[in-house]
């Protein structure tokens, strides 16, 4: 006779009404917790401007870190998906009172550590370190700005890559699900 199944004990949630309690250190990041979807615009030197759809998830498991996952798809002018574009994972960690860091990894072989400030519902970070594989896009820096505006998550990513200085790369507006 086997013991009753206690359930999977390592729950992670993007819904604050279920799962483990949010760690007190994450209170400055509380506005981000959840699942978000929307669209945006992208472009960079050497690539044609594009429209994309995106889903972002900020979740926690009771520890003082937010898990982050972003998936994007290139879309046509009617909003229909044409193909997957980018997928990245990361962890947002509050540091001192109004500071945050983001450790980020994407499928293109690029990783970055970004650090910055939290000002209410505004989160601004710049790269402190970049690591990339030999086959990765030659990213040398990033600046990211996230903010909750009228209940939506807006963001802009500036990127330095392939010998270029920081310049606009992607921006979007996402709605909480």
N, C-alpha and C positions, 0 to 999 in steps of 0.2 A: 504494500500500500504506500503510495507516495504522499508527500506532504502537500497541503493546499498551495496553489500557486499564489505567492504574495504580490504578483504583478512585477513589472519591470521597475526596479527601485530607482533608476537614474533618469527621472523625468526632466525634460527641458520644455519650457513653454514660452510662447509669445503672447499668451493670454493671461493677464494679471489676476483673473478670477479663478484660475486653476493652477495646479502644480505647486512647486515650492514657493515660499515667500521671497520677494525681491530682497536681495542683500541691501542693507542700509547704505553702503558705499555707492550703490548704483542710483540713488535718488536724483543726482544731477542728470542722469541719462534716461530717467523714467519716460520722458516724452517720446523717445524713440521706440520703446518696446512695442512690438506688434508686427503685423504683416502689412505691407504697403504695395500698391500696384499703380502704374501710370505709364506715361510716355515722356520722351525727351528727344533732344537733338544732339548730334555729335559731329565731329569733323576734326581733321588735323592735316598738317602738311603731308602730302603724299597719298592721302585717302580722300575719297569723295565724301561730301557731307551726307549724313544719313539720319533717318528717324528710327527710333527704337521704342519697344515696349519693355517694361522692367517689372520685376517683382523683387522686393527686398524684405528680408525677415531679420528682426532683432529679437533674440530669445535669451533666456537665462535658465540656470539650473540651481539657483540659490547661492552660488558663489559670487564674489565681487567682480564679475566680468560678463559683458554682453557678447553672445555669439552673433555674428553678422554673416548673412549670405545674400548675394545679389546675382540675379540671372537676367540677362538682356537678350532680346531678339531684334534683328533688323526687321522693320515693317514697311509695307508699301504705303502709298498715299491714302489708302482707305483704312489703314490700321491693321491689315492682315499680315501675319508673320510670314517672312520669307525664309529666314534661317536663324539659328542661334548665333549670338554675337560674342558675348563675354560672360564669364562666370567667375566670381571671386568670393573668397571666404575671409573672415577675419575675426578679431576679438577687440572689442572696445574696453579699455580699462581706465577707470578714474584714477587719477594720481592724487595730487594735493587738492586743496579746496576747489579750485576752478580750472583744473587741468585734466586733460584726457590724452590717452595714446590709443592708436589704432595699429594693430599688426595685421597686415593685409597680404594675401596670396592669391594669384590668379592662374588660370590654366595655361597661360602663355609663357610661364617660366619666370615670372617677375614677382618679387616680394618687396614690401616696403614697411618701414616703421614710421608712422606719422605722429607728431605730437602737437598739442595746441591747447586752446582755451574753450571753456564752456561759459557762455554768457546767457543765462536764462534758457531759452530754447534755440540758441544759436551755438553751433559747434564748428570751430575753425581750426584746421590742422595743416601742417606742412611736413614734408618728409625730413626725417632725421637721418635715415639710412635706407639705401636701396640695394637689393641683391637680385641678380638675374642670372639665368643659365646662359650658356654660350649661344643657344639658338633663340633666345628671347629677344623681343623688341628692345632696343637700347634705351630704356627708360632711365633717366638720371635724377628725376625729382617730380614731386607732386604737391599740389595745394588743393585742399578740399574744404568746402564750406557747405554745411547742412543747416537747415533751419525749419522750424515749424511755423508756417504762415497760414492764417485762416484755417487751421486744422490740418493742412496738408504738409507733406514733407517735400521741401524744395532743396535742391543741391546743385552745386557746380564743381566740376573737377578741372583743374588746370594741370597740364602735364608737360614736362621737359623730356623729349625723346629724340633719338636719331639726330643729334647735334643741334636741335632747336632749344631755345630758351622756354621757360614756362609760357604756355599759351592755352586758351580755352580748348577743351577736349570733349567733355560731355556735360550736359545739364538736364535736369528733369523735374517733373512735378508728380508726386505720388500721393495717392489717397489711401488712408487707413482702411483695411478691410474689417 
